[in-house]
């Protein structure tokens, strides 16, 4: 039987590949749930990796091995495309909540995907503002970090 799905924000996905506050708390969630996220998550993860490499926080070999790991793991992720439904929901979230653009797209993606399935997925995040908005929208928030 497949693992239940949960929506993972990039703030938690990065913790899978970079040791930082909350990484230990996030680890069991990747075994417990199948990853669902926005299609933009991979770009956000790469941005975080390359910023940290440029800052000297990660070695080039760590980044290279992490990129290989991401490529092999993301084939099992359910990535939600950013379409007009997601963008429309994100626009409403920006109007009604204090959310940054990409945070709104993540919350909107979780809501649109959950609506299509007729469920509210657990929403896994380490971002406080995003967590507050997701909670107000009746998502089952799993806080990391």
N, CA, C and O atoms as a GROMACS GRO file, in nm:
protein
  580
    1UNK      N    1   0.084  -0.117   0.000
    1UNK     CA    2   0.000   0.000   0.000
    1UNK      C    3   0.089   0.125   0.000
    1UNK      O    4   0.180   0.135   0.082
    2UNK      N    5   0.063   0.219  -0.091
    2UNK     CA    6   0.149   0.338  -0.098
    2UNK      C    7   0.130   0.427   0.025
    2UNK      O    8   0.026   0.426   0.091
    3UNK      N    9   0.236   0.504   0.053
    3UNK     CA   10   0.230   0.597   0.166
    3UNK      C   11   0.127   0.706   0.137
    3UNK      O   12   0.105   0.741   0.021
    4UNK      N   13   0.064   0.760   0.241
    4UNK     CA   14  -0.028   0.872   0.219
    4UNK      C   15   0.050   0.993   0.168
    4UNK      O   16   0.170   1.007   0.194
    5UNK      N   17  -0.018   1.078   0.096
    5UNK     CA   18   0.045   1.197   0.040
    5UNK      C   19   0.041   1.312   0.140
    5UNK      O   20  -0.051   1.324   0.221
    6UNK      N   21   0.144   1.398   0.132
    6UNK     CA   22   0.147   1.523   0.206
    6UNK      C   23   0.212   1.626   0.117
    6UNK      O   24   0.301   1.595   0.037
    7UNK      N   25   0.168   1.750   0.131
    7UNK     CA   26   0.226   1.859   0.054
    7UNK      C   27   0.348   1.911   0.130
    7UNK      O   28   0.337   1.949   0.246
    8UNK      N   29   0.463   1.913   0.063
    8UNK     CA   30   0.588   1.961   0.123
    8UNK      C   31   0.626   2.094   0.060
    8UNK      O   32   0.645   2.105  -0.062
    9UNK      N   33   0.637   2.197   0.145
    9UNK     CA   34   0.690   2.324   0.100
    9UNK      C   35   0.841   2.310   0.083
    9UNK      O   36   0.904   2.223   0.143
   10UNK      N   37   0.898   2.397   0.000
   10UNK     CA   38   1.042   2.392  -0.026
   10UNK      C   39   1.122   2.413   0.102
   10UNK      O   40   1.233   2.360   0.114
   11UNK      N   41   1.070   2.487   0.198
   11UNK     CA   42   1.141   2.510   0.324
   11UNK      C   43   1.174   2.378   0.394
   11UNK      O   44   1.272   2.370   0.468
   12UNK      N   45   1.094   2.275   0.371
   12UNK     CA   46   1.118   2.144   0.429
   12UNK      C   47   1.195   2.055   0.331
   12UNK      O   48   1.281   1.977   0.373
   13UNK      N   49   1.166   2.065   0.204
   13UNK     CA   50   1.239   1.985   0.105
   13UNK      C   51   1.389   2.012   0.113
   13UNK      O   52   1.469   1.919   0.102
   14UNK      N   53   1.428   2.137   0.131
   14UNK     CA   54   1.570   2.170   0.141
   14UNK      C   55   1.634   2.096   0.258
   14UNK      O   56   1.750   2.056   0.250
   15UNK      N   57   1.560   2.079   0.365
   15UNK     CA   58   1.612   2.012   0.485
   15UNK      C   59   1.646   1.866   0.457
   15UNK      O   60   1.723   1.805   0.532
   16UNK      N   61   1.592   1.809   0.352
   16UNK     CA   62   1.626   1.672   0.314
   16UNK      C   63   1.768   1.665   0.258
   16UNK      O   64   1.833   1.561   0.267
   17UNK      N   65   1.815   1.773   0.200
   17UNK     CA   66   1.942   1.773   0.128
   17UNK      C   67   2.051   1.856   0.193
   17UNK      O   68   2.169   1.841   0.160
   18UNK      N   69   2.014   1.944   0.285
   18UNK     CA   70   2.111   2.030   0.353
   18UNK      C   71   2.085   2.018   0.502
   18UNK      O   72   1.973   2.034   0.549
   19UNK      N   73   2.191   1.991   0.577
   19UNK     CA   74   2.176   1.982   0.722
   19UNK      C   75   2.160   2.123   0.778
   19UNK      O   76   2.250   2.206   0.768
   20UNK      N   77   2.043   2.146   0.838
   20UNK     CA   78   2.013   2.275   0.899
   20UNK      C   79   1.911   2.253   1.008
   20UNK      O   80   1.865   2.140   1.028
   21UNK      N   81   1.874   2.358   1.078
   21UNK     CA   82   1.773   2.346   1.184
   21UNK      C   83   1.648   2.281   1.128
   21UNK      O   84   1.595   2.324   1.025
   22UNK      N   85   1.600   2.179   1.193
   22UNK     CA   86   1.479   2.110   1.150
   22UNK      C   87   1.503   1.989   1.061
   22UNK      O   88   1.409   1.913   1.035
   23UNK      N   89   1.625   1.968   1.014
   23UNK     CA   90   1.652   1.853   0.926
   23UNK      C   91   1.621   1.720   0.995
   23UNK      O   92   1.565   1.630   0.933
   24UNK      N   93   1.657   1.709   1.121
   24UNK     CA   94   1.632   1.585   1.194
   24UNK      C   95   1.482   1.562   1.210
   24UNK      O   96   1.434   1.449   1.198
   25UNK      N   97   1.407   1.669   1.237
   25UNK     CA   98   1.261   1.658   1.251
   25UNK      C   99   1.195   1.623   1.118
   25UNK      O  100   1.092   1.554   1.116
   26UNK      N  101   1.252   1.670   1.008
   26UNK     CA  102   1.192   1.646   0.876
   26UNK      C  103   1.214   1.504   0.826
   26UNK      O  104   1.131   1.451   0.753
   27UNK      N  105   1.325   1.443   0.864
   27UNK     CA  106   1.362   1.312   0.808
   27UNK      C  107   1.252   1.207   0.814
   27UNK      O  108   1.227   1.142   0.712
   28UNK      N  109   1.186   1.186   0.928
   28UNK     CA  110   1.082   1.080   0.930
   28UNK      C  111   0.961   1.112   0.842
   28UNK      O  112   0.890   1.022   0.799
   29UNK      N  113   0.937   1.239   0.817
   29UNK     CA  114   0.822   1.276   0.733
   29UNK      C  115   0.839   1.228   0.590
   29UNK      O  116   0.741   1.198   0.522
   30UNK      N  117   0.964   1.222   0.543
   30UNK     CA  118   0.989   1.173   0.408
   30UNK      C  119   0.968   1.023   0.397
   30UNK      O  120   0.947   0.971   0.287
   31UNK      N  121   0.974   0.953   0.508
   31UNK     CA  122   0.943   0.810   0.509
   31UNK      C  123   0.793   0.787   0.528
   31UNK      O  124   0.738   0.689   0.479
   32UNK      N  125   0.730   0.878   0.599
   32UNK     CA  126   0.588   0.863   0.632
   32UNK      C  127   0.495   0.899   0.516
   32UNK      O  128   0.390   0.838   0.499
   33UNK      N  129   0.536   0.999   0.436
   33UNK     CA  130   0.449   1.052   0.332
   33UNK      C  131   0.514   1.048   0.194
   33UNK      O  132   0.636   1.055   0.180
   34UNK      N  133   0.428   1.036   0.092
   34UNK     CA  134   0.472   1.059  -0.045
   34UNK      C  135   0.475   1.211  -0.067
   34UNK      O  136   0.382   1.281  -0.028
   35UNK      N  137   0.580   1.260  -0.128
   35UNK     CA  138   0.597   1.404  -0.147
   35UNK      C  139   0.508   1.455  -0.259
   35UNK      O  140   0.508   1.403  -0.370
   36UNK      N  141   0.431   1.558  -0.226
   36UNK     CA  142   0.356   1.638  -0.323
   36UNK      C  143   0.407   1.780  -0.305
   36UNK      O  144   0.421   1.827  -0.192
   37UNK      N  145   0.436   1.848  -0.415
   37UNK     CA  146   0.481   1.986  -0.406
   37UNK      C  147   0.453   2.056  -0.538
   37UNK      O  148   0.405   1.996  -0.634
   38UNK      N  149   0.484   2.183  -0.540
   38UNK     CA  150   0.470   2.261  -0.662
   38UNK      C  151   0.582   2.228  -0.759
   38UNK      O  152   0.692   2.191  -0.717
   39UNK      N  153   0.555   2.240  -0.887
   39UNK     CA  154   0.658   2.218  -0.988
   39UNK      C  155   0.775   2.315  -0.971
   39UNK      O  156   0.884   2.288  -1.022
   40UNK      N  157   0.755   2.425  -0.902
   40UNK     CA  158   0.865   2.520  -0.882
   40UNK      C  159   0.958   2.479  -0.769
   40UNK      O  160   1.063   2.542  -0.751
   41UNK      N  161   0.924   2.377  -0.693
   41UNK     CA  162   1.006   2.336  -0.578
   41UNK      C  163   1.148   2.300  -0.618
   41UNK      O  164   1.243   2.335  -0.548
   42UNK      N  165   1.165   2.231  -0.729
   42UNK     CA  166   1.299   2.191  -0.770
   42UNK      C  167   1.386   2.313  -0.798
   42UNK      O  168   1.503   2.315  -0.760
   43UNK      N  169   1.331   2.413  -0.863
   43UNK     CA  170   1.406   2.536  -0.889
   43UNK      C  171   1.443   2.604  -0.758
   43UNK      O  172   1.555   2.653  -0.743
   44UNK      N  173   1.350   2.607  -0.664
   44UNK     CA  174   1.378   2.667  -0.534
   44UNK      C  175   1.488   2.591  -0.459
   44UNK      O  176   1.575   2.652  -0.397
   45UNK      N  177   1.485   2.459  -0.465
   45UNK     CA  178   1.590   2.379  -0.399
   45UNK      C  179   1.725   2.408  -0.462
   45UNK      O  180   1.824   2.430  -0.392
   46UNK      N  181   1.729   2.409  -0.595
   46UNK     CA  182   1.856   2.438  -0.664
   46UNK      C  183   1.907   2.577  -0.629
   46UNK      O  184   2.027   2.595  -0.609
   47UNK      N  185   1.819   2.673  -0.621
   47UNK     CA  186   1.858   2.809  -0.583
   47UNK      C  187   1.923   2.809  -0.444
   47UNK      O  188   2.026   2.873  -0.424
   48UNK      N  189   1.862   2.737  -0.351
   48UNK     CA  190   1.916   2.730  -0.214
   48UNK      C  191   2.054   2.663  -0.214
   48UNK      O  192   2.145   2.710  -0.146
   49UNK      N  193   2.069   2.556  -0.290
   49UNK     CA  194   2.198   2.486  -0.296
   49UNK      C  195   2.307   2.576  -0.354
   49UNK      O  196   2.416   2.586  -0.297
   50UNK      N  197   2.277   2.640  -0.467
   50UNK     CA  198   2.380   2.720  -0.533
   50UNK      C  199   2.413   2.847  -0.456
   50UNK      O  200   2.527   2.894  -0.460
   51UNK      N  201   2.314   2.904  -0.386
   51UNK     CA  202   2.343   3.019  -0.298
   51UNK      C  203   2.438   2.978  -0.187
   51UNK      O  204   2.532   3.050  -0.154
   52UNK      N  205   2.413   2.862  -0.130
   52UNK     CA  206   2.498   2.815  -0.020
   52UNK      C  207   2.636   2.775  -0.070
   52UNK      O  208   2.736   2.794   0.001
   53UNK      N  209   2.643   2.721  -0.188
   53UNK     CA  210   2.775   2.690  -0.245
   53UNK      C  211   2.853   2.819  -0.267
   53UNK      O  212   2.972   2.825  -0.236
   54UNK      N  213   2.788   2.922  -0.321
   54UNK     CA  214   2.854   3.050  -0.346
   54UNK      C  215   2.900   3.115  -0.215
   54UNK      O  216   3.001   3.186  -0.213
   55UNK      N  217   2.826   3.092  -0.109
   55UNK     CA  218   2.862   3.148   0.022
   55UNK      C  219   2.968   3.064   0.094
   55UNK      O  220   3.014   3.102   0.201
   56UNK      N  221   3.007   2.952   0.035
   56UNK     CA  222   3.106   2.865   0.096
   56UNK      C  223   3.052   2.771   0.201
   56UNK      O  224   3.128   2.707   0.273
   57UNK      N  225   2.919   2.763   0.211
   57UNK     CA  226   2.856   2.675   0.311
   57UNK      C  227   2.848   2.531   0.265
   57UNK      O  228   2.840   2.440   0.347
   58UNK      N  229   2.851   2.509   0.134
   58UNK     CA  230   2.848   2.374   0.076
   58UNK      C  231   2.963   2.359  -0.021
   58UNK      O  232   2.998   2.453  -0.093
   59UNK      N  233   3.022   2.241  -0.023
   59UNK     CA  234   3.131   2.216  -0.116
   59UNK      C  235   3.073   2.182  -0.253
   59UNK      O  236   2.960   2.135  -0.263
   60UNK      N  237   3.150   2.205  -0.359
   60UNK     CA  238   3.102   2.165  -0.493
   60UNK      C  239   3.068   2.017  -0.501
   60UNK      O  240   2.972   1.980  -0.569
   61UNK      N  241   3.144   1.930  -0.434
   61UNK     CA  242   3.113   1.787  -0.440
   61UNK      C  243   2.982   1.755  -0.368
   61UNK      O  244   2.908   1.667  -0.412
   62UNK      N  245   2.953   1.826  -0.258
   62UNK     CA  246   2.825   1.806  -0.190
   62UNK      C  247   2.710   1.847  -0.283
   62UNK      O  248   2.609   1.776  -0.291
   63UNK      N  249   2.725   1.958  -0.351
   63UNK     CA  250   2.620   2.004  -0.442
   63UNK      C  251   2.601   1.903  -0.555
   63UNK      O  252   2.488   1.871  -0.590
   64UNK      N  253   2.711   1.854  -0.612
   64UNK     CA  254   2.701   1.757  -0.721
   64UNK      C  255   2.629   1.629  -0.676
   64UNK      O  256   2.541   1.580  -0.747
   65UNK      N  257   2.667   1.576  -0.561
   65UNK     CA  258   2.601   1.454  -0.514
   65UNK      C  259   2.456   1.480  -0.477
   65UNK      O  260   2.370   1.393  -0.495
   66UNK      N  261   2.427   1.598  -0.425
   66UNK     CA  262   2.290   1.633  -0.392
   66UNK      C  263   2.204   1.645  -0.517
   66UNK      O  264   2.089   1.603  -0.517
   67UNK      N  265   2.258   1.702  -0.622
   67UNK     CA  266   2.184   1.714  -0.748
   67UNK      C  267   2.147   1.576  -0.802
   67UNK      O  268   2.036   1.555  -0.851
   68UNK      N  269   2.240   1.482  -0.794
   68UNK     CA  270   2.212   1.345  -0.838
   68UNK      C  271   2.101   1.284  -0.753
   68UNK      O  272   2.011   1.218  -0.806
   69UNK      N  273   2.108   1.305  -0.624
   69UNK     CA  274   2.006   1.251  -0.533
   69UNK      C  275   1.869   1.311  -0.563
   69UNK      O  276   1.769   1.240  -0.566
   70UNK      N  277   1.864   1.442  -0.584
   70UNK     CA  278   1.737   1.509  -0.615
   70UNK      C  279   1.677   1.452  -0.743
   70UNK      O  280   1.558   1.422  -0.748
   71UNK      N  281   1.760   1.435  -0.846
   71UNK     CA  282   1.711   1.382  -0.973
   71UNK      C  283   1.652   1.242  -0.956
   71UNK      O  284   1.550   1.210  -1.017
   72UNK      N  285   1.715   1.160  -0.875
   72UNK     CA  286   1.662   1.024  -0.859
   72UNK      C  287   1.537   1.022  -0.772
   72UNK      O  288   1.448   0.940  -0.795
   73UNK      N  289   1.528   1.112  -0.674
   73UNK     CA  290   1.412   1.111  -0.585
   73UNK      C  291   1.290   1.182  -0.643
   73UNK      O  292   1.177   1.141  -0.617
   74UNK      N  293   1.311   1.286  -0.720
   74UNK     CA  294   1.196   1.364  -0.765
   74UNK      C  295   1.107   1.289  -0.864
   74UNK      O  296   0.994   1.331  -0.888
   75UNK      N  297   1.154   1.181  -0.921
   75UNK     CA  298   1.067   1.103  -1.010
   75UNK      C  299   0.950   1.042  -0.933
   75UNK      O  300   0.847   1.009  -0.992
   76UNK      N  301   0.964   1.028  -0.801
   76UNK     CA  302   0.854   0.973  -0.721
   76UNK      C  303   0.768   1.083  -0.660
   76UNK      O  304   0.666   1.053  -0.597
   77UNK      N  305   0.806   1.209  -0.676
   77UNK     CA  306   0.726   1.320  -0.623
   77UNK      C  307   0.609   1.348  -0.715
   77UNK      O  308   0.618   1.327  -0.836
   78UNK      N  309   0.501   1.394  -0.659
   78UNK     CA  310   0.386   1.442  -0.737
   78UNK      C  311   0.401   1.594  -0.742
   78UNK      O  312   0.377   1.662  -0.642
   79UNK      N  313   0.441   1.647  -0.858
   79UNK     CA  314   0.463   1.790  -0.874
   79UNK      C  315   0.342   1.855  -0.940
   79UNK      O  316   0.299   1.814  -1.049
   80UNK      N  317   0.287   1.955  -0.874
   80UNK     CA  318   0.166   2.023  -0.920
   80UNK      C  319   0.206   2.137  -1.014
   80UNK      O  320   0.284   2.225  -0.979
   81UNK      N  321   0.150   2.132  -1.134
   81UNK     CA  322   0.179   2.236  -1.232
   81UNK      C  323   0.116   2.369  -1.191
   81UNK      O  324   0.010   2.372  -1.128
   82UNK      N  325   0.182   2.476  -1.227
   82UNK     CA  326   0.131   2.609  -1.197
   82UNK      C  327   0.044   2.651  -1.314
   82UNK      O  328   0.093   2.702  -1.415
   83UNK      N  329  -0.085   2.629  -1.300
   83UNK     CA  330  -0.180   2.660  -1.407
   83UNK      C  331  -0.271   2.775  -1.364
   83UNK      O  332  -0.249   2.836  -1.260
   84UNK      N  333  -0.373   2.804  -1.444
   84UNK     CA  334  -0.460   2.917  -1.412
   84UNK      C  335  -0.538   2.896  -1.282
   84UNK      O  336  -0.567   2.993  -1.212
   85UNK      N  337  -0.572   2.770  -1.248
   85UNK     CA  338  -0.640   2.744  -1.120
   85UNK      C  339  -0.549   2.778  -1.003
   85UNK      O  340  -0.592   2.845  -0.908
   86UNK      N  341  -0.425   2.733  -1.008
   86UNK     CA  342  -0.330   2.760  -0.900
   86UNK      C  343  -0.302   2.910  -0.892
   86UNK      O  344  -0.300   2.967  -0.782
   87UNK      N  345  -0.280   2.974  -1.006
   87UNK     CA  346  -0.250   3.117  -1.004
   87UNK      C  347  -0.369   3.198  -0.952
   87UNK      O  348  -0.351   3.293  -0.876
   88UNK      N  349  -0.489   3.162  -0.992
   88UNK     CA  350  -0.609   3.232  -0.943
   88UNK      C  351  -0.624   3.218  -0.793
   88UNK      O  352  -0.656   3.315  -0.724
   89UNK      N  353  -0.600   3.097  -0.742
   89UNK     CA  354  -0.609   3.074  -0.597
   89UNK      C  355  -0.498   3.150  -0.525
   89UNK      O  356  -0.520   3.206  -0.418
   90UNK      N  357  -0.377   3.152  -0.584
   90UNK     CA  358  -0.264   3.225  -0.524
   90UNK      C  359  -0.293   3.375  -0.519
   90UNK      O  360  -0.259   3.442  -0.421
   91UNK      N  361  -0.355   3.429  -0.624
   91UNK     CA  362  -0.390   3.572  -0.625
   91UNK      C  363  -0.486   3.604  -0.510
   91UNK      O  364  -0.471   3.705  -0.443
   92UNK      N  365  -0.583   3.517  -0.490
   92UNK     CA  366  -0.678   3.538  -0.379
   92UNK      C  367  -0.606   3.529  -0.245
   92UNK      O  368  -0.636   3.606  -0.153
   93UNK      N  369  -0.512   3.437  -0.232
   93UNK     CA  370  -0.438   3.423  -0.107
   93UNK      C  371  -0.353   3.545  -0.077
   93UNK      O  372  -0.342   3.587   0.038
   94UNK      N  373  -0.294   3.603  -0.180
   94UNK     CA  374  -0.212   3.724  -0.161
   94UNK      C  375  -0.301   3.840  -0.115
   94UNK      O  376  -0.260   3.920  -0.031
   95UNK      N  377  -0.422   3.847  -0.170
   95UNK     CA  378  -0.515   3.953  -0.128
   95UNK      C  379  -0.562   3.935   0.015
   95UNK      O  380  -0.574   4.032   0.090
   96UNK      N  381  -0.591   3.810   0.053
   96UNK     CA  382  -0.657   3.782   0.180
   96UNK      C  383  -0.563   3.749   0.296
   96UNK      O  384  -0.604   3.751   0.412
   97UNK      N  385  -0.437   3.717   0.265
   97UNK     CA  386  -0.341   3.676   0.368
   97UNK      C  387  -0.208   3.747   0.342
   97UNK      O  388  -0.182   3.793   0.231
   98UNK      N  389  -0.128   3.754   0.442
   98UNK     CA  390   0.003   3.817   0.426
   98UNK      C  391   0.102   3.710   0.381
   98UNK      O  392   0.179   3.656   0.461
   99UNK      N  393   0.099   3.681   0.252
   99UNK     CA  394   0.186   3.578   0.197
   99UNK      C  395   0.274   3.634   0.086
   99UNK      O  396   0.232   3.719   0.008
  100UNK      N  397   0.396   3.586   0.083
  100UNK     CA  398   0.484   3.617  -0.030
  100UNK      C  399   0.438   3.535  -0.150
  100UNK      O  400   0.365   3.437  -0.135
  101UNK      N  401   0.481   3.577  -0.267
  101UNK     CA  402   0.436   3.516  -0.392
  101UNK      C  403   0.453   3.364  -0.394
  101UNK      O  404   0.356   3.291  -0.415
  102UNK      N  405   0.574   3.317  -0.372
  102UNK     CA  406   0.599   3.173  -0.382
  102UNK      C  407   0.528   3.096  -0.271
  102UNK      O  408   0.484   2.982  -0.292
  103UNK      N  409   0.516   3.157  -0.153
  103UNK     CA  410   0.440   3.091  -0.046
  103UNK      C  411   0.293   3.076  -0.086
  103UNK      O  412   0.232   2.972  -0.061
  104UNK      N  413   0.239   3.179  -0.148
  104UNK     CA  414   0.100   3.172  -0.195
  104UNK      C  415   0.082   3.065  -0.301
  104UNK      O  416  -0.019   2.995  -0.302
  105UNK      N  417   0.180   3.051  -0.389
  105UNK     CA  418   0.172   2.947  -0.493
  105UNK      C  419   0.175   2.808  -0.429
  105UNK      O  420   0.103   2.718  -0.472
  106UNK      N  421   0.258   2.791  -0.327
  106UNK     CA  422   0.262   2.660  -0.258
  106UNK      C  423   0.130   2.629  -0.190
  106UNK      O  424   0.076   2.519  -0.205
  107UNK      N  425   0.076   2.724  -0.114
  107UNK     CA  426  -0.051   2.700  -0.045
  107UNK      C  427  -0.162   2.675  -0.148
  107UNK      O  428  -0.244   2.585  -0.131
  108UNK      N  429  -0.163   2.756  -0.252
  108UNK     CA  430  -0.265   2.739  -0.357
  108UNK      C  431  -0.252   2.602  -0.424
  108UNK      O  432  -0.353   2.537  -0.452
  109UNK      N  433  -0.130   2.558  -0.450
  109UNK     CA  434  -0.109   2.427  -0.511
  109UNK      C  435  -0.165   2.316  -0.422
  109UNK      O  436  -0.230   2.224  -0.471
  110UNK      N  437  -0.139   2.326  -0.292
  110UNK     CA  438  -0.192   2.226  -0.199
  110UNK      C  439  -0.344   2.227  -0.197
  110UNK      O  440  -0.408   2.122  -0.195
  111UNK      N  441  -0.402   2.346  -0.199
  111UNK     CA  442  -0.549   2.357  -0.197
  111UNK      C  443  -0.612   2.304  -0.326
  111UNK      O  444  -0.709   2.228  -0.321
  112UNK      N  445  -0.558   2.343  -0.439
  112UNK     CA  446  -0.613   2.299  -0.568
  112UNK      C  447  -0.600   2.147  -0.583
  112UNK      O  448  -0.694   2.081  -0.625
  113UNK      N  449  -0.483   2.093  -0.549
  113UNK     CA  450  -0.463   1.948  -0.559
  113UNK      C  451  -0.556   1.875  -0.463
  113UNK      O  452  -0.618   1.775  -0.499
  114UNK      N  453  -0.565   1.925  -0.341
  114UNK     CA  454  -0.655   1.863  -0.243
  114UNK      C  455  -0.800   1.868  -0.287
  114UNK      O  456  -0.874   1.772  -0.269
  115UNK      N  457  -0.842   1.982  -0.344
  115UNK     CA  458  -0.979   1.994  -0.396
  115UNK      C  459  -1.005   1.890  -0.504
  115UNK      O  460  -1.112   1.828  -0.507
  116UNK      N  461  -0.907   1.869  -0.592
  116UNK     CA  462  -0.923   1.772  -0.701
  116UNK      C  463  -0.939   1.630  -0.646
  116UNK      O  464  -1.010   1.548  -0.704
  117UNK      N  465  -0.872   1.602  -0.534
  117UNK     CA  466  -0.882   1.470  -0.472
  117UNK      C  467  -0.998   1.459  -0.374
  117UNK      O  468  -1.036   1.349  -0.334
  118UNK      N  469  -1.053   1.574  -0.334
  118UNK     CA  470  -1.159   1.576  -0.235
  118UNK      C  471  -1.108   1.555  -0.094
  118UNK      O  472  -1.180   1.505  -0.008
  119UNK      N  473  -0.982   1.596  -0.069
  119UNK     CA  474  -0.921   1.582   0.064
  119UNK      C  475  -0.841   1.708   0.097
  119UNK      O  476  -0.816   1.791   0.010
  120UNK      N  477  -0.803   1.720   0.222
  120UNK     CA  478  -0.708   1.823   0.264
  120UNK      C  479  -0.581   1.748   0.302
  120UNK      O  480  -0.577   1.677   0.403
  121UNK      N  481  -0.477   1.766   0.221
  121UNK     CA  482  -0.350   1.699   0.249
  121UNK      C  483  -0.281   1.762   0.370
  121UNK      O  484  -0.298   1.882   0.394
  122UNK      N  485  -0.204   1.684   0.445
  122UNK     CA  486  -0.117   1.748   0.542
  122UNK      C  487  -0.024   1.845   0.468
  122UNK      O  488   0.025   1.814   0.360
  123UNK      N  489  -0.001   1.960   0.527
  123UNK     CA  490   0.082   2.064   0.466
  123UNK      C  491   0.206   2.079   0.553
  123UNK      O  492   0.199   2.130   0.665
  124UNK      N  493   0.320   2.035   0.500
  124UNK     CA  494   0.445   2.029   0.576
  124UNK      C  495   0.528   2.152   0.542
  124UNK      O  496   0.567   2.172   0.426
  125UNK      N  497   0.556   2.235   0.643
  125UNK     CA  498   0.629   2.360   0.620
  125UNK      C  499   0.713   2.398   0.740
  125UNK      O  500   0.685   2.358   0.853
  126UNK      N  501   0.817   2.475   0.713
  126UNK     CA  502   0.900   2.533   0.819
  126UNK      C  503   0.884   2.685   0.820
  126UNK      O  504   0.949   2.754   0.898
  127UNK      N  505   0.799   2.736   0.734
  127UNK     CA  506   0.780   2.880   0.718
  127UNK      C  507   0.663   2.926   0.805
  127UNK      O  508   0.550   2.879   0.789
  128UNK      N  509   0.691   3.016   0.897
  128UNK     CA  510   0.591   3.057   0.995
  128UNK      C  511   0.470   3.129   0.933
  128UNK      O  512   0.356   3.097   0.966
  129UNK      N  513   0.494   3.224   0.846
  129UNK     CA  514   0.384   3.299   0.784
  129UNK      C  515   0.297   3.206   0.699
  129UNK      O  516   0.175   3.215   0.701
  130UNK      N  517   0.362   3.119   0.627
  130UNK     CA  518   0.291   3.023   0.543
  130UNK      C  519   0.210   2.927   0.630
  130UNK      O  520   0.096   2.893   0.598
  131UNK      N  521   0.269   2.883   0.739
  131UNK     CA  522   0.200   2.793   0.832
  131UNK      C  523   0.073   2.858   0.887
  131UNK      O  524  -0.032   2.794   0.894
  132UNK      N  525   0.083   2.986   0.925
  132UNK     CA  526  -0.033   3.056   0.979
  132UNK      C  527  -0.145   3.066   0.876
  132UNK      O  528  -0.262   3.044   0.909
  133UNK      N  529  -0.110   3.100   0.752
  133UNK     CA  530  -0.212   3.109   0.647
  133UNK      C  531  -0.273   2.972   0.619
  133UNK      O  532  -0.395   2.961   0.606
  134UNK      N  533  -0.191   2.869   0.611
  134UNK     CA  534  -0.241   2.734   0.584
  134UNK      C  535  -0.334   2.687   0.697
  134UNK      O  536  -0.434   2.621   0.671
  135UNK      N  537  -0.301   2.722   0.819
  135UNK     CA  538  -0.386   2.686   0.933
  135UNK      C  539  -0.521   2.757   0.921
  135UNK      O  540  -0.625   2.694   0.943
  136UNK      N  541  -0.520   2.886   0.888
  136UNK     CA  542  -0.646   2.960   0.872
  136UNK      C  543  -0.731   2.902   0.758
  136UNK      O  544  -0.854   2.915   0.759
  137UNK      N  545  -0.667   2.838   0.662
  137UNK     CA  546  -0.739   2.780   0.549
  137UNK      C  547  -0.776   2.633   0.574
  137UNK      O  548  -0.817   2.562   0.482
  138UNK      N  549  -0.763   2.589   0.698
  138UNK     CA  550  -0.806   2.455   0.742
  138UNK      C  551  -0.721   2.343   0.685
  138UNK      O  552  -0.768   2.229   0.675
  139UNK      N  553  -0.596   2.372   0.648
  139UNK     CA  554  -0.505   2.266   0.609
  139UNK      C  555  -0.450   2.204   0.738
  139UNK      O  556  -0.434   2.273   0.839
  140UNK      N  557  -0.421   2.077   0.732
  140UNK     CA  558  -0.361   2.006   0.846
  140UNK      C  559  -0.211   2.032   0.842
  140UNK      O  560  -0.138   1.962   0.773
  141UNK      N  561  -0.166   2.133   0.915
  141UNK     CA  562  -0.027   2.178   0.907
  141UNK      C  563   0.063   2.093   0.995
  141UNK      O  564   0.034   2.068   1.112
  142UNK      N  565   0.173   2.048   0.935
  142UNK     CA  566   0.279   1.978   1.006
  142UNK      C  567   0.398   2.074   1.009
  142UNK      O  568   0.459   2.102   0.906
  143UNK      N  569   0.428   2.124   1.128
  143UNK     CA  570   0.535   2.224   1.143
  143UNK      C  571   0.668   2.155   1.162
  143UNK      O  572   0.679   2.063   1.243
  144UNK      N  573   0.768   2.199   1.089
  144UNK     CA  574   0.904   2.147   1.102
  144UNK      C  575   0.994   2.261   1.144
  144UNK      O  576   0.985   2.372   1.091
  145UNK      N  577   1.080   2.234   1.242
  145UNK     CA  578   1.178   2.335   1.283
  145UNK      C  579   1.129   2.436   1.373
  145UNK      O  580   1.204   2.525   1.413
   0.00000   0.00000   0.00000
